[in-house]
Amino acid sequence: MKTVRLTMAQALVRFLEQQYISYDGKEHPFVEGVIMLPGHGNVVGLGQALAQEAHRMKVYQGKNEQGMAHTAVAFARQCKRKKIMAVTSSVGPGAANMVTAAATATANNIPVLILPGDVYACRQPDPVLQQVEQPHELTLSTNDAFRPVCRYWDRIVRPEQLMSAMISAMRVLTSPADTGAVCIAMPQDVEGEAYDYPESFFRKRVHRLARRLPEEEALAEAAEVIRSAKKPLMICGGGVRYSEAHEEFRNFAEATGIPFGETQAGKSAIVWTHPLNLGGIGVTGCSAANEIARDADVIIGVGTRYTDFTTSSKWLFRDDAKFVNINVSEFQALKMDAAVSLVADAKRALPALLEKLGGYKAPYSGEIEAARAKWADELKRLDGITFGPDYVPEVNDANADSAFRFAKDLDASLTQTAVLGVINECIDPEDVVIGASGSLPGDMQRMWRPKAVDTYHMEYGYSCMGYEVSGALGVKYAIGDRDVYAMAGDGSFVMLHSELLTALQEHVKINVCLFNNASFGCINNLQVGHGNDTLCTELRFRGEDGTHSGSFMPVDFAKIAEGYGCRSYTIHTLEELREAIADAKKVEGVPVLFDIRVLPKSMTEGYGSWWRVGDTEVSENPKNTAAYEDHLAHVRDARKY
């Protein structure tokens, strides 16, 4: 057996250089590059290895470990999980910063390779700088925190262990059913230790994307259930996009006449103008999808995890509704007490199921058209909401006067819904929008009208604040010449926008649409909507009464962006917004930030959904007890599992 003597870190990089993926007759390298923030634990071992062994892979410099890992997650997601990036950090806080991003990846079933430095395997210098000591177990380190948020976890304490570890890592990273974050912890002494690795370990490895076929018995049972349906409904989940089953899903819907609602991950698999597209479904859904869903007797979920936002905490669907679940994951396919689970790839399952249906047509008679027309009218209303003396906030509660106070303090008069409508109108059809948290995911799932496929990118499996700017950079790496627009609230931007500096460094243009309402508006709505007073959810100065009741804080985010070197715009009117977007399209190689002053309480709400939250059973506040009674009423009507 021929061998080559390399350090563990050198062997790791050489191995990653030779990983390829194959699917539908296409083949390309799987690992695009490595995003690195050097520190003790990776700068000497892995850093040297990257300098020596990285030939095809590109090395990027990150600015914050969580941010750079989110960049990698967004890149893989936009590439439909067919390409990944690796991310590496120092030991201690650098590694811990990536735990949140690893959870984001795993919650969304997105592959990312996490390579944190670790404390010494030999333990001779313990405790080293940044080491967390546990007196009850000396094998523990910060990197053990990755265990519950990764699909696969390993620690390389001998250089030869790298071989079996990386084979298992690639198995998970390329698995359609079980992918997510993979953590390979690297003790810093082992990174530099050498071993005579077999040359065969570094041969070109092609990981073939298996498209699982549905079983005949399951197909027959599913077809029988669907043929009995009077009011069937499909759900277009993220699995449709990852499988690249866009055409198969559309053909199935058109051939059967079955309408469909979209999850956050599935949105833009089909353009919004399709006559069977009812739009977003569930808590952040629209009236068209939710009204049809309430009457549906058979639900065909394609590539969906049935999160509580999709199912309205299992309240949205009839108690006697039957489910047909198409999913590559057996775990996901068995949810909602499924009548039938088709554990198969959507691209293979949908045509096979359509053939079994033998010309079935859903017996709708105008309901779909009526629901779509009603929602189209509502969209026009939302697009046209303006502020004035008679303005009534969309979210009307005890603190609705926040909108008027904000307008006075910060000289702002834009509504969030009107701003979204203008952005949707002005950007190019092939541009990609990205979001993650706050009230924007709800408004976007309802209001955004994708004009081209795969142009809507929403991280809502973990709804991680701070994903937006970092994720926009990852999307831009994936889509090349097209523009990407990150939709971020001011609270999320403040939490994490460090990769804006990376975009500048790399001469990469990303557009950040910062919705500045001086609040955590979504959570404020949840707070006061369930009978509570505002507490720590608005960005106000502390007042004379000792609470945060003073004026709204006038943060100038445009100047912050300018300080980095970005092009920035401050937006007070819709005309300013249109002009800024048009001007920004001429900008090349520099990030752009739009500081858009939007009124609190001007986002969308409701549309026949319910979200179960921890309402208070006992309280001195009667509004809390009223909210709890409403909670009990909905729980009684919800499916139990």
N, C-alpha and C positions, 0 to 999 in steps of 0.2 A: 504494500500500500504506500503510495507516495504521500508525503506529508510536507507541510510548510510551517515553519515556526513563526508564530505571531503572538502578540499580546491578545488578551481577551477582547479588549476594545477594538484593536485592529481587525480581528476576526469578525466581530459584530458588524463593523462597517462594510467589510468586504462581502459578507453574507447579504446584507441589505441591498447592496449594489446589484445582486444577481436575482432578485425576486421579481417575477413577472406574473401577470394575470391574463387569463384567456377566457373569452366569452363571445358567443355568437359570431365566431370567425375572426374576432379581433384579438390582438395581443399587444401588450405594452408594459413597460416597467410599472411595478406596483408602488414602490416607495419613491415619491417625487423628490423629497429632500429632508433636511433636518433643521429644526429651529432650535437655536441654542442660546442659553444665557449662562455664560461660564462662571464657575465658582469652584471653591475647593470641593472636590468630589467628582468633577467631570472635566475641569480645564486641562489637567495634566494628562490623564489617561485617555479619555474619549476625545478630548481636544486634539491631542497629537494624532490619534487615529484618523480623525476626520481630515486633518491636513494632509496625511499621507495616503489614505485609501479612498476618499470620496472623489470620484472622477466624474461619474454621471450625475450623482445627486448634488443638488445645490444646498449650500449651508446659509441659513438666514440668522440674523442676530435679533433675538427677542428683547423686549424691554421689561416685561412683567411675566412671570412664569404662567400665571393663570391666563393672561391675555394671549400669549403665544400658543398655548395649548388650545384655546378657543379658536385661534386662527387655523390650527390644524384640523380641528373638528369641522369647522365650516367648509374648509377646502374639501375634505372627504365627502361631506354631505352633498355639496354642489356637484362633485364628480360621481354622484350616485354610488358611492362606496367602492368605486373601481380604482381609485388611487388614494394613497394616504401620505401623510407626513409624520415623521417622528419628532418628538420634543425631548430636550434634555436639560437638566438643571443640576445645581449643586445639592449638597446634603441639607438637611434641616429645613429652614423656612422656604428655601427655593423649591424643594420637593413638595412641602406641604401646600404651597400656593397652587400646585397643579391638581390637587385632590378634587377641587370643585369642578375643574374642567373635565377630569376623568369621569366624574359622576354625570356631567352633562352629556358626554359621549355615550356612556352606557345606558342612560335613561332613554336616549334617542336611537339606540342601536347603530351607532356610528363608529367605525374603526379608527383608533388613534393609538400610536405606540408611544408610551411614556417611558423614558429612560432616566430615572433620577439617580444621582450619585448617592452612595450609602456610606455608613460608617465602616470602620475597618473590620474585615472578616477575622483577621488575626487577633484583634482586640488589644494588641500590645500597647498602643498609645491612649487607650480609652481613659476618661471620656474626651473625645476630640471636640473641637469647636463646633457648636450647634447640635451636639448630640443630646438627645433626650434619654436619660438613664431611667430604667425601670428596675428597681432592686429585686423584684420577684421573677424577672426573666431577662437575661442579658442578650437574648437573640432579638429582642424587639428594637425597632428604630422608627423614626418618623414614617418611613416607607410602608410600614405595616398598616398605616391608615388608608392605603390604596386598596387593601383587600376587599372591603365591602362595596367599592364603587368600580371595580374592574371585572371584566369577564374572565380574565386570566391574570394571575400574579405569580411571579417567581423572583428568587434572589440568587444571584450567581456567586457562590462562595468558593468555587474552584473553577478555573478557566475552562476545563473540559465540559462543565455543566451547560455551557452556552449552547452546545449543539442540540441537545434534547429540548432545552428551553425555547430556542428560537423556532424549532419545528412546531412545537405546540402553539407558540405565539402566532405563527403564520396561519395555522389551522383556524384559530379564532378570528384573526383579522380578516380572513377571506371567507368566513362563514356567513351566508345570507340569513341564517336563522339565529345564530348565537353571537354575532359580532358585538363589539363595544370596545371599551378601553382595555389595553393590555399594558401591564406594568412589568418591566424587567429591572429590578433594583440591582445596582452595580456598586458593591463595596469598592472604595477607591483604591485599595491596595490590589485587589484582584484585577481591576481594569488594566493594570500595568504588568501583570504576571503573564509569562509566555507559556505556550503549549504547542506541541507538534500536531497541528490539526490535519486531518485527512484532506487532500486536495478536493475530494469529491464533495465535501461540505460546501465548497464555493462554486460548484457548477451552477449553470443557469437552471433555476427552478421555475416551472410554469404552474401556477395554481389555477386549475380549471374551475370556473364558476358553474357548479352543478345546478341545473334547473329540475327540481323534483317534480315528477309527474303525479297526477292525482290517481287514486285507486278507483277502479271501475265501480266497486260497490258503493263507495262514497259519492261518486258522480251520479249514479242512479238514484240514490236516496235524496241528494240535493235537488236533482231535477224534479223529483216527485213533490217535494215541499214547495218549490217555486211554481210549478204548474197549478198548485192549489191556491195560489195567492190571488187576492182581489185587489190589494193595495201594496204591492211590493216596493221596496226602496233599496237602492244600493248606497254604500258608503265608500268613497274613494279615499283610501288611506295612503300613507307614505310608501307602503310596499309596492303600490302601483308604479311610483316613480323610480324606486330603487331597482325594481325588476325590469324597468323600461317597457312596461306593459300598457303604455298610453293608448296605442292603437287598438289593442285587444279589449281594453276596458270600454273605449268609445264604441267599438263595433258591437260589443255585447249589449250595451245600453240602447243603441239604435235599433238593433235587431229585435229586442224584446220590448222596447218602449218603456223600460223601467227608468225612472228618474233617479238622480243621485245627489247626495250631499257630500261636502268635502270636509276632511279634517284639516288641521293646520299643515300637517306634513304632506297631505295629498293635494292641496290647492295648487292649481296651475298645471296639473297633469292634463287637464282639459281646459280650453279657453272658456272664459266666463260667458260668452255669447251662445254657447251650445244650448239648444232648446230644452235639453233634459237636465241641464246643470242648475240645481237649486241653490248653490252657494254653500257657505259655511253652515255646519250643523252643530247643535249643542249649545253650551253656555255662551260661547262667543259666536254663535251662529245667527242666521237671519230668519225672518218670518217664513220665507218660502220653504226652506228645508225643515224647520221645526214644526210647521203646521202639517206638512205631509207626513213627517215622522210620527206625529202623535196618532195618526190614523193607520199607519202601516201595519200590515199583518205578517209580513215576512221581510226581514232585514238581511241583506246580502253584504256582509262586511268584507272588503277586499284590502288586505294589507293594513288593517287597523288594529291598534292595541286596545281599543275601547276605553280610553282614559275617561275620567269623570267629566272632563269638559266636552267630550264627544257625546257621552250618554246623558248629560245633565245629571250626574250622580245617580245614574240608572233610573231616573224618573221620567225620561223623555218618551220611552217606548211603552206600548201597551203591555199589560201583564201577560196576555195570551199570545203576544207576538213570537214568531219562530225566527230562528237565526240560522243562516248558512254562512260559515266563516271560511274564507280562503286566505291561508297564511302559510309561509314557509316554516313558521315556528309552531310546533305542536302546542306549546304553552299558550300562545296567543289564540290559536284556533279553537281552543276549548273554552274560551271565555263566554260570558253571558248565557250560561246554561245552554250551549249551542245545540240545536236540533241535529245539525250536521256539521262536521269539521272536515274541510278539504285541506289536508296538510300538503301543500303543493305550491309551486311557483305560479304567480298570477299569470304570467305570460303563457304558460302551458295549460293552466286550469281553466281559464275563461273560454278559450275556443272549444275545449273538450266539453265543458258544461253546456255551452250554447248548442252544440250538436245534439246533446242528449235532450234538450228542451223541445226539439221537433217543431219549431215554428211558433212557440208560445208567444203571445202578445199580452202585455199587462192591460187589463180592462179599465184604463182611466178614460174619463170623458170630459176633458176640459179643465180638470183640477190643476194640472201642472202649469198650463198656460196662465190660468188665473193667479196662481201663487207667484209665478215669475213677474207677471204684470203688476201685481200689488207691490212686490219688492222693488221693481223698477221705479215706481212712483215714490216709494220711500227713499230710494237712493237720490232722486232728484231733490227731495226735501232736505236731506242731510247735506248734499252738496251746496245748497243755497242758504243755509242758516247763517244769519248775520247778527251782529251785536248792535243793540240800540236801547232806547229807554224802555221799550216794552219787551225786551229780551227775556225769555224763559229758559233757564238752563235745561239741557237734556236730562241731566241727573239732578232731579229736583228734591232736595232734602233740607234738613235743618240748617245746613251750612251753604245753601245755594248762593247766599250773598257773597261768597268767596269770589265769584266771577266778577262782580261789580267792584269789590275791593281791589282785586288784582288789576283790573282795567285802570283804576285810579292810580295805584302805586307804581305800575310799570308801563303805563301808557300803551296798553295792548287791547286789541278788540277783535282778534281772530278766533274763530271757532275751530276746534280740532277737526271736525268732520269736513268743513269747507276746505281746510288746508290739504287734507288727504285727497279730496276730490281734484284739486288743482295739480298736485304732484302727479297723480295718476294720469291726468290729462296731458301734462307737459313733457314727461320723460319719454324716451323712445320705447317702442314696443318690446324690443329685445333686451332692454335693461333689466337688471335683477334688483328686487327689493328684499331687504333682510330686517328682521326684528326678533324680539325675544321676550320682552317683559313689559309690565305696566298695563295701561289701558290701550296701548297701540295694537297689541295682537287681536283684541276683540274688535276694534274698529277696522282693522285691516282684513280680518277674516270675513267680516260682513261687507265692507265697502270696497276692498281692492278688486279691480277688474282686470285680471291678467289678459293681455292681448297675444301672448306667445307662451308656449309651454315651458315649464321649469324656470319661470322668472319670479317665483314667489318662494322665499326661503325664510321659514319661521322656526326658530328653536323654541318649541313649546312643550317638549317632553319634560324639561327641567325648569323652563322659564327662568333662565339665569340672567340676572341683571349684570351688565357689563359685557355680555356676549356680542352686542351689536357692532361696536367699532372694530373689535378684534375679528369678529366673524366676517365683516365686510372686507377686510384685508384677505382673509382666506378665500372668500368668494371671488375676489378680483384675481387672485392667483389662478383660480380655476377657469374663469371665463375669458381672460385675455382682454381683447380690445373693447368689449362692451362695458358700459358703466354699471356700477353698483351703488345703490342708495340705502344707507343704514337709517332706519327709523328708530330713534332713541329718545326717551324722555330725559329731562335734565337730571333726575335722580340716578338713572342708569349711567349716564355719561360721566357724572362725578365719581361713581364707583370705580369705573375702569375705562380709560381711554388711552392707555400708554402706547398701544400699537399704532396710534396716530403718528407717533414719532418714527416708528419703523416704516410706515408708508412713505413718509418724507424721505427717509434714508434710502429707500429702494426706488425712489422716483415713481411711485405707484399712486394713481389717482383713485381715491374713494370719496364718495359724497355722504356726508353726515347731515341728515335732517334732524336737528335737535328741537324737539317740541318742549319749549320752555314755559312751563306753567307753575313754576316755583312750588312744586308739591310732588309727593308720591300719590298721584291722583287716583289710581286704581284702588290702592289700599285705603285711601281716605274715603272713597265711595263705599267700600266694604265696611269700613269702621262705622261711619255714621248711618249707613243704610240698615244696620242691625241694632240701632238704638243707642250708639255711643257718641260721646262728644269727640271732637278732633283731638288727637294726642300724637304728637311727633310725626304727623303725616303731611304737614305743610311747611314750607321753607319761609318762616317768619322770624323777625327779631323777637327777642323776649320782651314782653310788655311790662307795664307798671304793676300789673296784677300778679307777676311772677311766672306766668305761663307764656307760651309762644303765641301770643295774641297780637303782637305788634304788626307793623307793615310788612308786606312781602319783600324779600331781599332782592335787590336789583343786580343780579350777577350778569356780567357782560361776557357771555361765552364766546362771542365773536373775537373779542380781544385775546382771550385765552388761546384760541386757535391761531390767531395772528402771531402770537408770541412764539409758537412752535414753527411758524413759517408757512402756515396754510393760507389758502384764499378763503375769506370769510365774508358773510353777508348778515346783516341784521334786518329781520323782516317784521314789519308792522301791518302791512296790507297785502291783499291777494295780488294786486298789480305788482308790488315789489317782489313778491314770490315768483311770479311768472317771469319777470325781467331777470331775476337772479338765476333762475334755472337756465334760461336761455344763455345768459352770459357765462355761466359755469360750464356749459357744454364746450366752450372754446378752450377751457383750461386743460393743459396736458401735464402729466407727471407730477402734479401737486395735489394733495388732498384738499377737499372743499368742505366747509362747514356753514350750514344755514342756521342761524340762531332765530328760531321762529317763535314769536311771542303768542301763545295760545291761551285762551281763557280756561281756568278750571271749570269742571262740570259741563264741558262742552263735547264730551265723548258720547258714544252710543250706549244704550242700555236695554237689557231685557229681551224682547222678541220671543216670548213664550218659553223661556228656559228657567232652570233653577240650579243653584250650586250649593251643595251641602257644606256648611262650615260649622265651626264649634260654637253655636249659639248658647247663651248663658241660661241655665235652667232656673237659677235663683238670683235675683238682683233687686236692689232698692229702686232701680230705674224702671218704670212701667214700660218704657219703649223696649228694653231688653226682653222682658217677659212676653210682650206682644210678638217680638221677633221669634222667640222660642216656640210660641204656639203655631206660628206659620211654619216653622221648621218641622214640628211634629206632623202637621197636616201633609206636608210634602213627603216625609219619610213613610207615612202610611201608604202613599200611592206609588212609591218607588219599588222596583224589583229588588229582591233580597240579595241576589248574586248573579 
